[in-house]
Amino acid sequence: MMFARDIGIDLGTANVLIYVKGKGIVLNEPSVVAIDTNTNKVLAVGEEARRMVGRTPGNIVAIRPLKDGVIADFDITEAMLKHFLNKLDLKGFFAKPRILICCPTNITSVERKAIKEAAEKSGGKKVYLEEEPKVAAIGAGMDIFQPYGNMVVDIGGGTTDIAVLSMGDIVTASSIKMAGDKFDIEILNYIKRTYKLLIGERTAEEIKMKVATVFPGARAEEIDIRGRDLVTGLPRTITVRSAEIEKALHEPVAVIVQAAKSVLERTPPELSADIIDRGVILTGGGALLHGIDQLLSEELKIPVLVAENPMDCVAIGTGIMLDNIDRVPKRNFV
């Protein structure tokens, strides 16, 4: 008889990562599905579909089935999960894997059920749900099962999850719909307003990665970008600098700072004392946003550290949780 392998899934708004016990992270692809609207058939999933974003004929649409950390399109999410799991070819002769999926802290029971159902239909035997910041903290190497305070800020594509953890559970938390995708949109709108130039989301993301900073004066780089002139309708190239992107991102990042402050304000004093000693860990793709650690550290007056592989923390954390599945609270077996 074949033994099923346990699987951990970081079902992100921007990327899906899959961890297989004994193998590590085996899949990391964008959460995008390309569909032919005439036939409703799935044409491509993941990286292949992402390359089609903004570049397809009218009848082919590239859909991101998760929005702000929750399932916006159930059928497409299910198709995407099925595709990724089939790609891994994990089906043994008799075996159905146990699946641990991560979700944001504030999703509703209906949304929890939807995620669980999608995973079951995709071939999971037993499906566990676990809250994202908790799993991210574990993946970042924090020992959250001890009786002292740990704080994690997990900045993903659709949501930023902030949590203070102790004794293996969340003490105070907040989940806001301000994260990587919103940064891209802010940059896109800034370029449109300032230069009367229309750029795509992928170009905005490139600006974010290559020149953006959120800490004044922390970076001085520039990039040439191309887009469509709103006045003439023709392609045009402009140069964008770090300092102006810092201004463009000032407001959205302030929302994250404010959310982190409010979590700290609601944290019991003993745990606050621990956090001053131990600092805050940043995880998720947004942790790579230049200057975010400096900004948070200055605003919160406590040390802030970026996790080693911030984008992989949740997936790595699912692997550790699968090894300790007996420690997952019973309420998570929905």
N, C-alpha and C positions, 0 to 999 in steps of 0.2 A: 504494500500500500504506500502511496505517496503521502508525505506529510505536507500540510499546507504551511506556507511561510506567512508569518505575520507581516502586515503592511501598515506603514504610517503614511498618511496623506496630508500635506499642507495645501489645502484647497484655497489658494489665494486669488484675489481679484485680478492680479497681474500675471502671476505664475502658479503653476501646479508643480509641487515637488513630491516625489514618491520615494519612500524609504522602505527597503526590504530587509527584514531581519537577516543578519549574516552577510549582507552584501553592501549595506550603506545606501547612499542616495543613488538611485538607478535612473531617475528621470527628473528633468527640470525643463519644463516647456511653458511657453506663454499660454494663459487661459483664453485662447481664442479659437473660435470655430468658424470655418467658412462654409456658407450654405448657398445652394442654388435656389433662388426664390421661386423659380418656375416649377421645380420638381420637389422642393423641400428636402433635397438630399444633402447629406454632409459631404463636402468635397475635400476638406482638409482640416486637420486639427493641430493645434500647437504652433511650433515654429513655422511650419509650412503655411499655416493660415495667417500668421502674423505678417509674413512678407506680403500678403495680399491686401493688408489694411490700407485703405486710401488709394489702392491701385487697381481696382477691379472694375469690369464692365457692370452695367446696371443690374443684371440679374444675379450677380454673385455678391453676397454681403458677408462681411467678416463681423461676427458677433462675439462680444465678450459676455458670456452667460452669467457672470457674477458681477454684481455692482455694489460698491460700498461694502464689500465683505459678505454679502448675502446673495442667495440664488435669485437672480432676476428672471431667468428662463429655465424652468425645471427640466424640460425635455432635452434641451441642448446641453445642460450640465451633465445630465445622465449619459447622453451620447459621448460627451467629452471624456467622462470618467471611464466609460466602457472602452473607448478607443485606447486610452492610456494603459488600462489594465490588460487589455488584449495584447498590446504591444509588448508588454513585459512577459507575456506567455507564462503566467504563473499557475494556470489551472493544472492541477495534478489529475490523476485518474479519479480519485474520490474527493480530492481536497478542495475545500473552499477556504480562503484565507480569513483570518481575523483582521479587521481593519480599524485603525484608530484615526479619526479625522479631527482636524482642528477648526474651531470656529471662533468668531469674535465674542467678547464677553456679553454683549447686550442683545443678542439675537432672540427672537421670540420662540416660543415652543413650536409654533407652526413651522418656522424656518429650520429649527433643529430637526423636526420630523422630516422635512423635505430633504435635508442633507443626508440624513440616515437612510431614507428610502432610496435616494439616488445611489448610495453606496451598496445597499443590499441588492438592488436591481443590477448593479454592475458586477455582482458576483461575490459579495462579502458574506461570510457565514454569520459572524457576530460583529456588530458595528458599535464602536465606542466613540463618544464625542468628548472632546476635551477643549478647555478654553485656551485660546491662542497665547496670551501673554505668559501663562503658566508654563506651557510647553516650550515657549521661546526661552524663558528663564532657565529651564532645565537644560535645553540645548546649548545655552551660552555658558554652561558649566556652574551655575549656581546650585547650591544644595538647599532647595526650598523646603526640605522636610524637617529642618531644624527649627527650634523655637526662637528664631530671630528674624528681623525684617530684611527683606530683599525688595528692591524696586526695579522694575523693568519697563522700558518704553519701547514698544514694538511698532515701528512705522512701516506699514506695508504699502500696497498700491491703493487700496480702497479705504482702509481704516487704520487709525493709530490706536493701539490698545496700551493703556497705561495701568500698571497694577503694582500693589504692594502685597507681597506674599510672605506667609509664615506658616510653619507646621504643615506644609504641603498644600495649602489652600490660599485662595485670594481673600485678603482682608478688606482692602478698598480698591476700587478699579473704576476706570472710565474708558469708554470706547467712543471715539469721534470719527466722523466721516471726513477727516481732513488728512490726506496722506499723499503719496507719490503722484497719483493721477491728477489730484487737484493742483499740485505744483506745476505739472506740465501745462494744465489749462491756464493757470495764472500767467505763465511765461508766454504762451500762445496769445493770450489777450493783450498782454503788455506790448508785444511786437506789433500786433494789429493796431493798437491805439497810437503807439509812439511813431511807428514807421509806415503806417498804412500798408502793411505787408501781411499777406495771409500765408501762414506756414502750417504744416501738418503736425499731428501729435508726436510723430516720431522725431521730427526736427526739434520740437520743443524738449523732448526727452534728451536729445543729444546735447542741447544747450545746458540742460540741468546737470548732466554728467560731466561735461567738459569745462564749463566756465563758471557755473553758478556757485555762489557761496551764500550763507545766511548770517555770517558774522562779519560786520563792517570791517573792511580793510584786510580781510584774511586771505584774499586771493586777487591777483591782478592778471587775468588772462583774457584773450579775445578769440572769437571764432567767426568765420565767414559763413553766413547761412543764405540759402536761396529760398524764394517764395514767390507768390504772385502779387504783383502790385495792384492794390485795390482801385487805384485811379485809372491806370492805363490797361490793366488786365494782363500785362506782360510779365514774364519772369524778371526778377531783379535780385541782386546780391547786396547784402548789408553786413556790417561788422558789429558784433554784439560784445559788450565787455562785462566782466564780473560785477563791477560796482552797480551797474544798472539792474542786473538780475537780482542782486541783493535787495535793492529797493522793491522790485516787483514781488519778491517772495516774503517781504517783511510781514504783511498782514496774515497770510495763511500760517506762517511759522509761529506767529504770536498766539494763534489759536491753540497750537500744540503746547506751547509754554504755559498758557493759562490752564489748560486741562491738567498738566502735570502738577501745577501749583495747587489746584483744587483737590487732587488726589492726596497730596501731602498734607493739606489742611484738614482732611478727614481721617488722617492716620493716627492711631493711638501713639502717645508720646514716647513710650518705650521703643516702639518700632521705628519712630522717626530718628531716635538716637542711634539705632543700629545703621540706618541708611546714611547718616552723616559719616559714620566710620567706613561703611562698605561701598558707598557711592551708588550711582544709578548705572544700569547696563542698558545700552542701546542695541536693539536688534532690528531685523527687517531691512529691506532694500533702502528705506529712507535714512537708515543710520549712516549710509555712505554719502549723504548729502553734505557737501563741504561746509564745515563750520558749525554743524548742528550740535555737536558735543560741546564746543566752546560756549555757544549761545546758552544752552540749557544749564551748563555749569555756572555761568555768570548770573543767570536769572534765578536759579534755584539755590544758589550759594552752597552747593555740594558737588563733590567730584562726579564727573560723568565719563564713562568709558564705553568705547564702541566694542561690541563683542568681536571675537576673532573672525568668524565667517558669518556676518550678520544675516545674509540672505538664506543661509542654510540652517539657522538656529532652530526654527520650528520643526523642520524635517528631522534634524538630528535628535531633537527633543522627543519626537514621536518614537524614535528608536529606543531611547532610554525608557520612556514610559511603557513601551511594549514589554521590556524586560521586567518592569515592576507593575505589571497589569493588576496585580492584587492590591496595589496601593491606590488605584484609581477609585474615587468615590463611587459608590453604587448608583447614585443619582444620574451618573453619566451614561448608564446603559439604556437610557431612554426607553 
